[in-house]
Amino acid sequence: MFAILNRVLKLIVKTGSLTLIDVDGGRHQYGDGTGTPVTARITDRSVYWKLVVNSNFHLGEAYMDGGFVMEDGSIYDFLELCLSNMERHPAPEWINIPGALRYVTRRLQQFNPKGRSKRNVAHHYDLDGGLYDLFLDRDRQYSCAYFEAPDMSLDAAQLAKKRHLAAKLALKPGQRVLDIGSGWGGLGLYLAKTADVEVVGVTLSEEQYKLSNERAREAGLSDRVDFRLADYRSLKENFDRIVSVGMFEHVGVGHYRTFFNTARRLLADDGVAVVHSIGRSDGPGTTNPWIAKYIFPGGYIPALSEVVPVIERTGLYVTDVEILRLHYAETLRNWRRRFLDNRERAREIYDERFCRMWEFYLAASETAFRYQGMNNFQIQFARNQHALPITRDYMWHEEDRLRSLDSERNRPKSVPAE
């Protein structure tokens, strides 16, 4: 079986320098010898056929279990070398057969009624909170940051993301805003503080619900921010604005019509909404099987072509679309490096296998955004086409205003001389 794996790697890896050490100690070279050398060792013979049959699933599992070990370079270096080559030299078609079979059953995999949605959310977001403090920014923004400049810090880029979304919402004081998938509360608190609006945030995560309400109390915003442990589908109120960041990936393709019908029902007649989601640029597909099992059960990254037609059929108007291409790659690079810097602390919270799983998750996600066509989209939509100005200038003006406000708020306070 190693002969087949060897042949596949020779077809894929044309540039770079990859060495693979087999179970018997044999060294096999791939690429043209350029770049930084990357060396991996296979310690279990069963890994040969697993990688040949379904590398999308078994590579991550083999790395977690010690069947695939890095000797020179990291798992990120290995993935980057292989996937950057695959951009130019696609793998044989038969390698994609498992993905094609998964596509047939994707609606079943993404069937997310209320009870199952809550279990899926708990699998990932109810992990020990200390884990997220190891790699996220201070505000615990667990979604794509917005890098206005290449040298921005992660904290600054996450603040810029909140500012960017606030500008697109065209907020007015006193409005009611619904945040679907409110996370640890950072965006809702920012909107309430910055735009003088009332915010209702809903999450299915017990841990996020508790922490976000603690943060609201500490910030003195409990009278304007109401975080609830609830499914958005159960709400009966009306809102002037709706925002959803990093939650749409958990909806599932069979529930898109429900999501946008619900958004239309909850929106005021002149209401505006913005959905921020990961997207795939190569059309409809399936969730990576390793990600589906270990990281985000029930999740699916949509193509824009799957989402916009549903919005149109619900009678909503798409008023703006923006594609953020490499912003999430840069976000994930920051997360991955922070996690590796704090790896020992992560192992104290969980164990070594978990650390390898989390490292693989961050590395595989980053390379997917750099080399496999993943991106982020922000779709703004409204119940009527008169709800917003007819040019995008209002976004830029509001973003400039908020940037000045944020800069003033974050400026160190001067200490009076004694």
Secondary structure, 3 states (H helix, E strand, C coil): CHHHHHHHHHHHCCCCEEEEECCCCCEEEEECCCCCCEEEEECCCHHHHHHHHHHHHHHHHHHHHCCEEEEECCHHHHHHHHHHHHHHCCCCHHHHHHHHHHHHCHHHHCCCCHHHHHHHHHHHHCCCHHHHHCCCCCCCCCCCCCCCCCCCCHHHHHHHHHHHHHHHHCCCCCCEEEEECCCCCHHHHHHHHHHCCEEEEEECCHHHHHHHHHHHHHCCCCCCEEEEECCHHHCCCCEEEEEEECCHHHCCHHHHHHHHHHHHHHEEEEEEEEEEEEEECCCCCCCCHHHHHHCCCCCCCCEHHHHHHHHHHCCCEEEEEEEECCHHHHHHHHHHHHHHHCHHHHHHHCCHHHHHHHHHHHHHHHHHHHHCCEEEEEEEEECCCCCCCCCCHHHHHHHHHHHHHHHHHHCCCCCCCC
